[in-house]
Amino acid sequence: MVACLSPNGRTTYAGAAPVTRLHVGTLDGVVTLERPSHEAPWRVAGHTLAGQHVSALLFEPRRGGLFAGIHAGGLYRSLDGGGTWQRATRGLPHDQIWTLAGRERGGEIVLYAGSEPAHLYRSTDYGASWEELDGLLAVPGQEQWMFPPAPHIAHVKNVAFDPVDADTMYVGIEQGALLKSTDGGRSWRELDSYYSPDDVYYKDVHRLVVSPVNRHRIYMAGGDGLYASEDAGETWEHLSGPTDLVGYPDALLLSPDDDRTLFMAGGSAGPPAWRRTGAARAGVVCSRDGGRTWERAERGLPTPLRANIEAMALHARPGGFSLFLGTTDGDVFGSDDGGASWTAVALRLPPVSQSSHYRDLPQRGPEDALQAVASAR
């Protein structure tokens, strides 16, 4: 069973057995980890696309394709499980690919790629070619879209789908907008009732997850905390803010067993604070009541976690699920008990980082490495 862990790619997978192969998107390519069984330790089994900063990974289970979105490198496709890769950029004029997503629509597999600047592309031939969904460019207010780090250009960070209606999808622009399409991406409108002029960040949308059993229930994590909607994004309730346990949430997952159980991870504050203090002080929290109350889910992790958690993924299996997270220090941790405890999957890989976040934190020293090793015992 296969899953991927990357900052902005697909985050949820499922299979008939526990995951035994994990592809990790790093600052220096794709590191493949394997374990022979659920109980066995993980080992590094491969390292491909060396030299490429991987922003997003997508494993497509029906045909077994693996796709990698690259910072300043375009998009790559592997049809042999990550053994070999080919560039797959026909129709993609931008080489900053931030996010990848896919779903079945009308019996065919449709892939999506989001870029910087904020454009959205679709492929109906398994990544051999791409076409732009240029209706995104007609959305008003784009003059205010902006990403704080240089060159200050916004990007498509997240793509999410309605579990019932294949024509309904959502796109998060960092920073600037939450968009919704009900016609397969031909036209879009902004959902902005969550936003307040008093927010710390301007419409800073990080992650959107739609309940698989209630298409109207949506959760959104962003620079100003966590929001929930019970009417498919028309109205929102602000559940947690930038001063809560995870003050700058990015990673957000729903339990496959209960859409009121959420896992959220991120820094205690935004990147400017990391640069001032030298630490992201990242954390993982769990809510069992739809985001109203939270408890820490960090047993086995280094605490405080100096690095930031830049990626989190879930693989569901009959009777349970596994969680994985990756940090700017290049450490990968896993949980096979629903977040109750964590163990080290791999330490000191290249950083798992979106954009320049790894640069916002100092290089890990020997004492930090010892702490990470101790946490694995």
C-alpha positions as CSV (number, residue, x, y, z in Angstrom):
1,M,0.0,0.0,0.0
2,V,1.3,3.4,-1.0
3,A,0.9,6.9,0.3
4,C,2.7,10.3,-0.2
5,L,3.8,13.0,2.1
6,S,4.5,16.5,0.7
7,P,3.7,20.1,1.6
8,N,0.9,20.7,-0.9
9,G,0.0,17.5,-2.6
10,R,-2.7,14.9,-1.9
11,T,-3.0,14.2,1.8
12,T,-5.5,11.3,2.2
13,Y,-5.1,7.7,0.9
14,A,-6.7,4.4,1.6
15,G,-6.0,0.7,1.0
16,A,-7.0,-2.8,2.0
17,A,-3.9,-3.1,4.3
18,P,-1.5,-0.9,6.2
19,V,0.8,1.4,4.2
20,T,4.2,-0.1,3.5
21,R,5.6,2.5,1.0
22,L,5.8,6.2,1.6
23,H,7.0,8.7,-0.9
24,V,8.3,11.9,0.8
25,G,8.7,15.2,-1.2
26,T,11.8,17.1,0.0
27,L,14.0,20.0,-0.9
28,D,16.2,17.4,-2.7
29,G,13.9,15.2,-4.6
30,V,11.6,12.3,-3.6
31,V,12.8,10.0,-0.8
32,T,11.0,6.6,-0.8
33,L,10.6,4.8,2.5
34,E,9.5,1.2,2.9
35,R,8.7,-1.3,5.6
36,P,8.0,-5.0,4.9
37,S,5.1,-5.2,7.3
38,H,3.0,-3.0,9.6
39,E,5.2,-3.8,12.6
40,A,8.6,-3.5,10.9
41,P,10.8,-0.4,11.0
42,W,11.0,1.9,8.0
43,R,14.1,2.1,5.8
44,V,15.1,4.4,2.9
45,A,14.5,2.4,-0.3
46,G,15.1,5.1,-3.0
47,H,16.0,8.7,-3.7
48,T,14.9,10.1,-7.1
49,L,14.6,13.6,-8.7
50,A,17.7,14.7,-6.8
51,G,18.2,18.4,-6.9
52,Q,14.5,19.2,-7.3
53,H,12.5,21.0,-4.6
54,V,9.3,18.9,-4.4
55,S,6.3,21.0,-3.4
56,A,3.6,18.4,-4.1
57,L,3.2,14.7,-4.6
58,L,0.2,12.7,-5.9
59,F,-0.2,9.0,-6.1
60,E,-3.1,8.0,-8.3
61,P,-4.2,4.5,-7.2
62,R,-6.3,3.3,-10.1
63,R,-3.4,3.2,-12.6
64,G,-0.5,3.6,-10.1
65,G,0.9,6.8,-11.5
66,L,3.0,9.1,-9.3
67,F,3.2,12.8,-10.0
68,A,5.6,15.5,-8.6
69,G,5.1,19.3,-8.7
70,I,8.4,21.1,-8.5
71,H,9.5,24.6,-7.4
72,A,11.2,26.1,-10.5
73,G,11.2,22.7,-12.2
74,G,7.7,22.1,-13.5
75,L,6.0,18.7,-13.2
76,Y,7.2,15.1,-13.4
77,R,5.4,11.9,-13.9
78,S,6.4,8.3,-13.1
79,L,4.5,5.3,-14.4
80,D,6.7,2.7,-12.6
81,G,6.2,3.6,-8.9
82,G,8.8,6.3,-8.8
83,G,11.7,4.3,-10.3
84,T,12.0,6.6,-13.3
85,W,10.5,10.0,-14.1
86,Q,9.7,12.1,-17.2
87,R,8.9,15.8,-17.4
88,A,5.2,16.2,-18.1
89,T,4.8,19.9,-18.8
90,R,3.1,20.0,-22.2
91,G,0.6,22.9,-21.8
92,L,2.1,24.1,-18.5
93,P,3.8,27.4,-19.2
94,H,4.7,28.0,-15.5
95,D,7.5,26.0,-13.8
96,Q,6.4,26.7,-10.2
97,I,3.9,23.9,-9.5
98,W,2.6,24.3,-6.0
99,T,-0.2,21.7,-5.7
100,L,-1.5,18.6,-7.3
101,A,-4.9,16.9,-7.0
102,G,-7.0,14.3,-8.8
103,R,-10.4,12.6,-8.9
104,E,-12.6,10.5,-11.1
105,R,-15.0,12.4,-13.2
106,G,-17.4,10.8,-15.6
107,G,-15.5,7.5,-15.4
108,E,-12.1,9.1,-16.2
109,I,-9.2,10.2,-14.1
110,V,-8.8,14.0,-14.1
111,L,-5.7,15.6,-12.7
112,Y,-5.2,19.2,-11.6
113,A,-2.1,21.3,-11.1
114,G,-1.9,24.7,-9.4
115,S,0.9,27.1,-10.1
116,E,2.6,30.3,-9.1
117,P,1.4,32.7,-10.4
118,A,-2.1,31.5,-9.5
119,H,-3.3,29.5,-12.5
120,L,-5.1,26.2,-12.5
121,Y,-4.5,23.4,-15.1
122,R,-6.4,20.2,-15.9
123,S,-5.2,17.0,-17.6
124,T,-7.6,14.3,-18.9
125,D,-4.8,12.1,-20.4
126,Y,-3.0,11.2,-17.2
127,G,-0.6,14.1,-17.3
128,A,0.6,13.8,-20.9
129,S,-0.9,17.2,-21.6
130,W,-2.5,20.0,-19.7
131,E,-5.1,22.7,-20.4
132,E,-5.7,25.8,-18.4
133,L,-9.0,26.4,-16.6
134,D,-8.8,30.1,-17.4
135,G,-12.1,31.0,-15.8
136,L,-10.0,31.4,-12.6
137,L,-8.5,34.5,-14.2
138,A,-12.0,36.2,-14.4
139,V,-12.4,36.3,-10.6
140,P,-12.5,39.9,-9.3
141,G,-10.0,41.1,-6.7
142,Q,-6.9,39.5,-8.1
143,E,-5.0,42.8,-7.8
144,Q,-5.0,42.0,-4.0
145,W,-3.6,38.5,-4.3
146,M,-0.1,38.3,-2.9
147,F,2.3,35.9,-1.2
148,P,4.5,37.7,1.4
149,P,7.9,36.2,0.5
150,A,9.6,37.6,-2.6
151,P,8.7,37.8,-5.4
152,H,5.3,38.4,-3.7
153,I,3.3,36.4,-6.3
154,A,0.2,34.4,-5.2
155,H,-0.3,30.7,-6.0
156,V,-2.9,28.0,-6.0
157,K,-2.1,26.2,-2.8
158,N,-5.0,23.7,-2.4
159,V,-7.6,22.0,-4.5
160,A,-10.5,20.1,-2.8
161,F,-13.5,18.3,-4.2
162,D,-17.2,17.7,-3.4
163,P,-17.5,14.0,-2.6
164,V,-20.8,13.7,-4.4
165,D,-20.9,16.2,-7.2
166,A,-18.0,15.8,-9.6
167,D,-18.6,19.3,-11.0
168,T,-18.1,21.1,-7.6
169,M,-14.6,21.9,-6.5
170,Y,-12.8,24.4,-4.3
171,V,-9.5,26.2,-4.7
172,G,-7.5,28.1,-2.1
173,I,-5.3,31.0,-3.2
174,E,-2.4,31.9,-0.9
175,Q,-2.9,34.7,-0.2
176,G,-6.1,36.2,-1.6
177,A,-9.2,34.0,-2.0
178,L,-11.2,30.9,-1.4
179,L,-12.9,30.0,-4.7
180,K,-15.7,27.6,-5.7
181,S,-16.8,26.1,-9.0
182,T,-19.9,24.2,-9.7
183,D,-19.3,23.5,-13.4
184,G,-16.1,21.5,-13.4
185,G,-13.8,24.6,-13.2
186,R,-15.1,26.6,-16.1
187,S,-16.2,29.4,-13.9
188,W,-15.5,30.5,-10.3
189,R,-16.9,32.7,-7.6
190,E,-15.3,33.8,-4.3
191,L,-16.5,32.6,-0.9
192,D,-15.3,35.3,1.5
193,S,-17.8,35.5,4.5
194,Y,-15.0,34.1,6.7
195,Y,-12.9,37.2,6.2
196,S,-12.7,40.1,8.6
197,P,-10.7,43.4,8.1
198,D,-9.3,42.7,11.6
199,D,-7.7,39.5,10.5
200,V,-3.9,39.3,11.0
201,Y,-3.5,38.0,7.4
202,Y,-5.5,38.9,4.3
203,K,-7.6,35.9,3.1
204,D,-4.7,33.5,3.9
205,V,-6.2,30.2,2.9
206,H,-4.0,27.2,3.6
207,R,-6.0,24.0,3.6
208,L,-9.6,23.0,2.9
209,V,-11.1,19.6,3.7
210,V,-14.7,18.5,2.8
211,S,-16.4,15.9,4.8
212,P,-16.7,12.6,2.8
213,V,-20.1,11.9,4.3
214,N,-21.6,15.4,4.5
215,R,-20.8,17.5,1.4
216,H,-21.9,20.7,3.1
217,R,-19.5,20.4,6.1
218,I,-16.2,22.0,5.3
219,Y,-13.2,22.9,7.4
220,M,-10.6,25.5,6.4
221,A,-7.2,26.2,8.0
222,G,-5.4,29.4,7.4
223,G,-3.1,32.1,8.8
224,D,-5.9,33.3,11.1
225,G,-6.8,29.8,12.5
226,L,-9.5,27.3,11.8
227,Y,-13.0,27.9,10.3
228,A,-16.0,25.6,9.8
229,S,-18.9,25.8,7.4
230,E,-22.1,23.7,7.5
231,D,-23.5,25.1,4.2
232,A,-20.7,24.4,1.7
233,G,-18.8,27.5,2.3
234,E,-21.5,30.2,2.2
235,T,-21.1,31.0,5.9
236,W,-18.3,30.3,8.4
237,E,-17.7,30.0,12.1
238,H,-14.2,31.0,13.3
239,L,-13.3,28.1,15.7
240,S,-9.7,29.0,16.7
241,G,-7.4,31.9,16.2
242,P,-3.7,32.7,15.9
243,T,-3.2,32.5,19.7
244,D,-4.5,28.9,20.1
245,L,-2.5,25.7,20.5
246,V,-1.5,25.7,16.8
247,G,-1.4,29.4,16.0
248,Y,-0.5,29.1,12.3
249,P,-2.2,25.9,11.1
250,D,-1.5,24.5,7.7
251,A,-1.9,20.7,7.8
252,L,-5.5,19.6,8.4
253,L,-7.0,16.1,8.2
254,L,-10.3,14.4,9.0
255,S,-10.5,11.0,10.6
256,P,-11.9,8.5,8.1
257,D,-14.1,7.2,10.9
258,D,-15.7,10.4,12.1
259,D,-15.9,13.8,10.3
260,R,-16.0,15.5,13.7
261,T,-12.5,14.3,14.5
262,L,-9.8,16.5,13.1
263,F,-6.0,16.6,13.2
264,M,-4.3,19.9,12.7
265,A,-0.6,20.9,12.7
266,G,1.6,23.9,12.2
267,G,3.7,26.5,14.0
268,S,2.8,28.4,17.1
269,A,2.9,31.5,15.0
270,G,3.7,32.6,11.4
271,P,7.2,32.6,9.7
272,P,8.1,36.1,10.8
273,A,8.0,34.9,14.4
274,W,10.3,31.9,13.5
275,R,12.9,34.3,12.2
276,R,12.8,36.4,15.4
277,T,12.9,33.4,17.9
278,G,14.7,30.8,15.9
279,A,12.0,28.2,16.4
280,A,8.6,27.4,14.9
281,R,7.5,25.6,18.1
282,A,5.2,23.4,15.9
283,G,2.6,21.2,17.3
284,V,-0.1,18.6,16.5
285,V,-3.5,18.7,18.0
286,C,-6.7,16.7,17.8
287,S,-10.3,17.7,18.1
288,R,-13.2,15.2,18.6
289,D,-16.0,17.7,18.5
290,G,-15.6,19.4,15.1
291,G,-12.8,21.8,16.1
292,R,-14.4,23.4,19.2
293,T,-12.0,21.9,21.7
294,W,-8.5,20.5,21.2
295,E,-6.0,18.3,22.9
296,R,-2.3,17.9,22.1
297,A,-1.4,14.8,20.1
298,E,2.4,14.9,20.4
299,R,3.5,11.8,22.5
300,G,6.8,10.6,21.0
301,L,7.5,13.9,19.2
302,P,10.4,16.2,20.2
303,T,8.8,18.9,22.4
304,P,9.0,21.7,21.9
305,L,9.4,21.0,18.2
306,R,11.9,23.7,16.9
307,A,11.2,22.8,13.2
308,N,7.9,23.5,11.5
309,I,5.6,20.7,10.4
310,E,5.2,21.3,6.7
311,A,3.3,18.2,5.6
312,M,0.9,15.7,7.1
313,A,-0.8,12.7,5.4
314,L,-3.3,10.0,6.3
315,H,-3.6,6.4,5.1
316,A,-6.9,4.6,6.0
317,R,-7.1,0.8,6.3
318,P,-9.8,-1.6,7.6
319,G,-9.9,-1.1,11.3
320,G,-7.7,2.0,11.6
321,F,-5.4,4.5,9.9
322,S,-1.9,5.8,9.9
323,L,-0.7,9.4,10.1
324,F,2.6,10.8,8.9
325,L,4.2,14.3,9.3
326,G,7.3,15.8,7.8
327,T,9.3,18.8,9.1
328,T,11.7,21.5,7.9
329,D,14.5,19.6,9.6
330,G,13.8,16.6,7.3
331,D,12.4,14.4,10.0
332,V,9.4,12.1,9.3
333,F,7.3,10.7,12.1
334,G,4.4,8.3,11.9
335,S,1.5,7.1,14.0
336,D,-0.3,3.8,13.6
337,D,-2.7,4.4,16.5
338,G,-4.7,7.4,15.4
339,G,-2.3,10.1,16.7
340,A,-2.1,8.7,20.2
341,S,1.7,8.2,19.9
342,W,4.4,8.9,17.3
343,T,7.6,7.2,16.3
344,A,10.4,8.3,14.0
345,V,10.0,7.0,10.4
346,A,13.2,8.7,9.1
347,L,15.5,11.3,10.5
348,R,17.7,13.9,8.8
349,L,16.3,13.7,5.3
350,P,16.5,16.8,3.2
351,P,14.0,19.4,4.5
352,V,10.3,18.9,3.8
353,S,9.4,22.5,3.1
354,Q,7.1,24.6,1.1
355,S,8.6,27.7,-0.5
356,S,11.4,29.2,1.6
357,H,10.1,28.1,5.0
358,Y,13.1,26.0,5.7
359,R,15.2,29.2,5.4
360,D,13.1,30.9,8.1
361,L,14.7,28.6,10.7
362,P,18.3,28.1,11.6
363,Q,20.1,24.9,10.6
364,R,19.7,22.1,13.1
365,G,22.6,21.7,15.5
366,P,23.9,18.6,17.2
367,E,21.7,19.0,20.2
368,D,18.6,19.1,18.0
369,A,19.7,15.9,16.2
370,L,20.2,14.1,19.6
371,Q,16.7,15.2,20.7
372,A,15.2,13.8,17.5
373,V,17.0,10.5,17.9
374,A,15.9,10.3,21.6
375,S,12.3,10.8,20.5
376,A,12.5,7.7,18.3
377,R,13.4,5.4,21.2
